[in-house]
Amino acid sequence: MKRTILFGIAMLMATAGIVVSGVNWQPALAEELTRVGGQGEIDFVVVPSDLQKNSNLLKMACRRYTNKHTDYFCKMLMWTDKKDVPKRLPMSAQQLKTQFACYDFNLSTGLNRLRILRNGNVVEEL
């Protein structure tokens, strides 16, 4: 009985895209976010395909990225394809249209926001 319940929990977690990491039961991400460009304090990032499908995992990956790179402020603009990433700001209309997400973190104001975009418009905010 216990094995069946544990197996069921493991299957639910796998279906949700969560992998258990160590004994802390924290989600482990198969891929990390990598900076491919940027300007000033704004990072340009390509989102791995496994994170494009799950906004909650993407937000956790953004927070993990922020923890590695800064303690107080982070702004990331994200695309699904490296060819769409701008070399510098301002972006072209096409680059804005293909932008996948934007993440903002500011420790002093408490801001921790991920916005998913489609054709330049916000379709989901976490």
N, C-alpha and C positions, 0 to 999 in steps of 0.2 A: 504494500500500500504506500509506504513512504517513498519507495523508488518511483512509483507511478506519479505521485504528486511532484517530486523533484524533477522527473523527466518532463512533466507538463509545464512546469515553471521554466525550465531550460528552453523548451520549444517556443513558449511565448516570447521569451527574451530574444531568441534567435530570430523569430519572425519580426520583432520590432527593431532588429538591427543592433541589439545590445550584446556585447561580449563581456563576460565577467573578467575583471582584471584583479588578480591576487585575491586576498580575502576581504577586501573592502567593498566589494560589489559595486564598483564604480565602472561606468561604461568605458571600454577601451576602443579607440578609434583605429580602424584599419589603416587609414591614411591621415597624415597631418596636412595642415595648410602650409603652403610655401609662398613666400613673397617672390614675385617675378618682376616687380618694378615699384615705382612710387615717386612721390614728390613731397618734400618736406616731411611732415609727420603723418602723411597719408600713404598707406601701403596698398599696392595693387596685387591681388591674389587670385589664383585659379583654384576653383573648388573641385576636388576630386569627385568622380561620378557617384561614389557611395554616399557622399554627404549631400549631394544635390537632391536626393530623394527623401531626406529626413531633416526637417528644419530644427528639431530639438537637438539632434546630434551635431548639426552644423553650428548651432549656437554654443554648444559645449566645446567644439573644436576651436571656435573663435576665442572663447575664454581661455582655453589652454594656450593658444598662440599668444594672447595678450600677456598671460603670466610669464611666458618665456622671454618676451621682448621688452616689457615695460611694467612698471608698478602702478602707473597713475592715469595714462591716457593712451587710447588706441583708436584709430579710424581705419577701416579696411573697406575698399571697394573691390567687389568680387565678380569674376566672369567664369563661364564654364569652358571657354576655349582661349588658349594663350594668344591666338592670332587677333582676338578682339580687344586685348588689353592695350590701353593707350600708352604712349611713350612718356607723355607729360600732360598736365592740365593746361587749358581746359580740354575736355573731351569733345569729340565730334558727336553729332546727333546719332550716328550709327553705333558708336561705342556706348552711348547712354542707352540706346534701345536694346543692346545686347547685354548690358550689365545684369548680373544675376541677383546680387544682394549687396547690402551695405551694413557694416557693423560699427557701432559706436560704443566706446567705453570711456567713462570719466569717473575716476574714483572720488574726486572731491564733490561732484554733484550727484553721484549714485546712478548715473546713466549706464545702462547695460542693455543695449537694444540691437536686435537683428531685424532688418527689413528685407523681405524677399520681393524682388521686382520682376515685372513682365512688361516689356515694351516701355520701360522708363517709369512705370507706375507701381506703387506699392500694392501688393496683393496679400501680404501677410506680415504681421509685426509681432515679434516675440520679445 
